[in-house]
Amino acid sequence: MKFVLAAGGSAGHVYPAINTAQAILAIDPTSEVTIMGTDRGLDTTLVPPTGLALELLPSAPFPRKLDKQAIAFTPKFLKSIHLARKFMRENKTEVVIGFGGYASAPAYLAAKSLGLCVIVHEANSIAGMANKLGSKITSNVATMFDGVFPNARVIGMPLSEDIVQLDRHRNRIAARDFFQLPQTGPVLLVFGGSQGAQSINSACVKSFPELLRAGVSVLHSVGSTNFTAGSEITDSSGASYIPVPFINRMDLAYSAADLVIARAGAMTVAEVTAVGIPAIFVPLPIGNGEQRRNAYPLIESGAARVYENSAFTSDLILREILPLILNAAELDRMEAAMNVGKSSNAAKELARWGLSCS
């Protein structure tokens, strides 16, 4: 079968598409899968290393107000629909699976015009505009959270096999060697998405000297534009501060760590749940509050804590998070609470759905 998996923009859209594509090919190696993305965002960075085919459309963000972008939107959007339709027709595409993002809306409309099977996957607790459109086009709708769309199939997040099958405690020694972290003492993993998070970065950088003195090592994904080579630090306590531009091996990062500080994007929440690592969430303070809602199940179960972005400071880290990471019993309790809402293998379920779609 021939598939188009439409995403575009952020890692939270692109990674589920990649994971589903790999699941399709694992089940049926004769299938042909193309990731449809945009000429902006992370598609051109994340997809090529996987070896998957990539087709790019012009980026046409939905306008939020009447301005120059709104005036330019219609011709760009129509061009994207035309190019998506042309590609699908010429390549005899049979199934389109969309994950939200700038490429999904034109892909949905192009697929509808060609009479193709369409499946929508919504990762967030509050649906984005592209997937709201997609849900009007097809009854094949999957979600990570319950109650997002009426009659949707709740399947969880399409994760990579490395995450789904991860035993982070068994991999701890190898993971710490990989990142050149000490084998003893707690490790705090900090990341803010593929580009880093400025407010989280700032608070953690100010606090890491005290963390190191307390024997806590820090693995910090700072974002490529914030990274300076040679900025690793090892304290006399034996703890280390290891900044990296980006973490390609999240399975090893989770295995090396005892506690995570991160945004609450749907992919992060799903991965944290799947691997069972206690978390501190600092939701991105924009949009319609979906990040905080994403984290609700883990917060309510006691597996995670949440802090507002404006309140997340170095003082807070030293006052509340430092005592937590030094409290092994409390971390064990939080990890045990991760049993609530563990993610299933959604990538395989979505792949099988697509392979049977007609």
N, C-alpha and C positions, 0 to 999 in steps of 0.2 A: 504494500500500500504506500501511497505517497502523502506525506504530511507537511503542513506548514504550522509551526508553533510560533505564535505572535507574542512579542513582549515589547521591548523597547524602553530605554532609559536607565532605570536604576537596577542595582544588583538584585533587589527584591523581586523584580519582574523577570530578569534574565536567568538567574540561577534555577528557579522552578522549571523554566522552559528547557534548560540544558539537562536537568535531572530527568525530566520526562522523556526527552529525546533519547537519552542513554538507556532508559528503561524500555522504550519501544524497540530499540535496536538489540537489546539483550534478549527480548522475547522473540523478535522476528528480525534477524539480521538482513533479510532481503528488503525490508522497508526502506524508503527514502525519506529523510527528514531534513527540512530546511528551517532554520531559525529566521524569522522575519523581524528585523529590528529597525532602528532609525539611524540616521547619519549623525546623531548626537547621543550622548549618554555612553553607557559602558558596553554596549553590544560589540563594538569593534575591538574592545580590550578583552572581554571575557570569553567570547565565542570562538575566535580563531584557534587558541591553544587546544581546544577540545577536538578539533578536526571536523566539527559539524559544519555543514554548509550555512552560509549567512547571506541573506538578501536584505538590502537596506532600502528604506523608504524615506522621503523627506520628513523631517520632524514637524508636526503640526499640533502643538499643545492647544487644548481647548481654552479659549479666552475666558478670563474671569471678570473682565470689565471692558468697557468700550474704549479702546485705544488703538495704536498702530498695529499691535499684534492681532487684535480682533478683525481689523480690516484685511490683514494679510492671511487670516486663517482659512477662509473659504477656498480660495484658489489652491493653497497648499494642500488642504485636506482632500479636495477633489482629485488633485494630481496623485496623492498617495493612494486613494481608492483605485484610480485608473491603473497605476503601476502594480498594485497588489493583484488586481483582477487579471492583468496581462500575464503576470508571472504564474498565477494559479492555472490559468487556461493553457498556457504554453507547456507547463510542466505536468499537466493532468493531475493536479492536486485533488485528493479525495476527501481529506479531513483537515479541518483547521481547529487547532486548540489555542485559545487565547488566555493570557495571564494578566491582562491589564497593561497599561503603559501606552506610549504614543503610537505604536504600530498596531495595537489590537483593534481599535475602532475601525480604521480603514480595512483591515483584514476581515473583520466581521461582515462589513457591508459588501465587500468584494465577494466573499464566500456565499453570502445570501443571494447575491445577484446571479451566481453560477449554480445555485442549488446544491451546494456542498454540505456535508455534515459539519456542524459547528459545536464545539464544546467550550464552555467558559469555566475558568478556574479563578475564584476570588480568594486571595490570601488574607486580606484584612477583615477586621470585625465590622468595618464600615466600607461598603463598596465604593470603588472609584467610578468616574464618569464613563470610561470606556466599557467597563464590565456591566454597568447599568444598561448601557446600550446593547451589549451582547446578550444580556438576559431577556431582552425584548425580542431578540431574533431567534433564540433557540430555547428549548426546554431542557437541554443537556447542560445543567449548571452544577458545578462542584464548588464547595467552600471549605475553608479551614475551620471556621466557626459556625456554630448553629445560629439560626435566626437572621442570617444576612439577606437571603433571598427566600421567598416562599417556595416550598417543594424542592429546594436544592438538596443535593446529596453531600453530606458532610464527610469528607474523606481525609482531612488534614492537609499538611503541606508536602508537596513533592520534594523530598530530600535526597541527597546523594547516598549511595550504598555505604560509603565510608562513615557517614553519620548514623544511618539506620542501624548498622551492624556494630557500632563502636562500643567497646568495653574500655572506658577511659582509665579505670584503675589498673587494668592489665597492661595498658600501653604507657603508663606513667614514666617509667625509666627511659624508654626510647624517646618519648616525646620531649622530655627535659633535655636529653642529649641533643636532640635536633635543634632546639632553640638556644643551646648553651646556657641553660638554667641550672642552678645547683640542685642536686638530688634531694637534699634535705631542706626543711622549712616550707612554709606556705608560699604559694604563687598566686598573684592577682593578675587576671587577664583583663585588659582594657581595650575596647575597640568601639568605634562609632560609625560603623558602616564602611563602605568601600573608599570613601573620601576622608575618613576621620571625622571627628566631631570637635569643633573648636572649644566649646565650653567644657566638655569632658577632658579634652587634652590639657587645657590650661589648669584646671583644678588638680589633675593628677600629677602634672609636672611640678607644681608647687609643693605637693605633698610627698613626692617620692623620696626625698632625702630622709624624712622621718620614718617612712615605711621601711626603707632599707635598714636604718638604725635599729628598728624593731625586729629585724630578721625576715621581713616580707619582701620577696622578689616580685618584680613587676614585668610582665610581657605586655608591651604597649604598641598597638597598631595605630600609628599617628596619622596615616594618610601620606600619599606620595609627595605632595607639595610641602609637607611639614617635616619630612625626614632629613636628618643630617647624618651622613656616614660617620662612624667612629664615635658616636655619642653614648655608647654603652658605658655603664658604671658598675663597679663591684665595690661594695662597702666592706669595711673591716669585719662586719658581722658575718660575712660570707654571702649575703643576699646580693642580687644583681638587678639592675634596671636595664632591660633589653627593648629598645625601641625598634620597630620595623615599619617599612612603608605600607605594607599590605600583607595579610596572612593568606597564603594559598592553601595551606594545610590546616583548615579549621579543626579537623579531627584530632590532630596532634596538639593544637593549641588548647582545646578542651581537656585533653588527656593530661597535659602538663599542669593545669590550673586547679585551684581549690575553690575559687570564687570569680565571678564575671561581673564587670561593670560595662554596660552597653546601652544603646538605644533600645527601643522596644518595637522594632520593625517585625513584621510577621515571620520572616525567615529566621531572625535571631530568636524569637520566642519559641518557634517550632524546634529549632536545633537545641536550644537549652533544655527544653522539655525532653527531647528524644535521648540526649546523652545524660541527663540527670545531674546537672551542675547547678548549685545555688547561684542566684543572680541578683544583682542590683540594677534596676532599670531606671534610666533617665530619659523619659519620652521626649521626642522631638516636639518642641512647642509651636508647631504650625499645623495647618490642615484642620480637620474636623475632630481631632482628638482620638483618631483611630489607634495611635500607638499605645496610649494609656489603656484603652479598651482591650487591645491585643494582650496586654499583660495581666488583665483581671484574673483569669483562672489561676495563674501561678501565685499572684498576690493573695488571693482569697484562701488558697490552700496552705499558705505559709512557706512556699518554696522560693519566694522572691520578695524583695522589698522595692519600693518605688519612691523616687524623689523628683520633685519638680526641677526643671532645668535651671530656673532662677535661684534655687536654693542649693544647688550642687556646687559646693566650694571645697577648697582644700581643708578648711576647718571642719566641715562636715565629714570628709573622708577620715580625718584623724580622730574625730570625736566618736563616730558611729561605725564606720566600715573597718577601721583598724582593729578595734576590739572584736568585731565579728570574725574576721579572718583568722584571728588568733584563738578563737573558741571552736575547737574541733567538734565538740559535742553539738553545738548549735548548727554547724555546717552539716553534720550527719543528719540532724533532724530535718533541715531544709531539703536535703537530698532525698530523704525518705518521702517527703511530701510531694516530690515530683511524680509519684505514681498516679497522681490525678491528671487525667487528660493526656496520657502519653500518645505521641504521634504514631500512626500506623504507617505502612509503606505506601504512601499516597501516590508516589511516582509510578509504581507498578500498577496500582488500581486505575490511574488515569490512562496509562499506556494500554491496558487491556480494554478499557472503555473505548479508546480511540480505534483500536484494532477491530473492534466489533461494531463500530459506528457505521450507519448507512442511512 
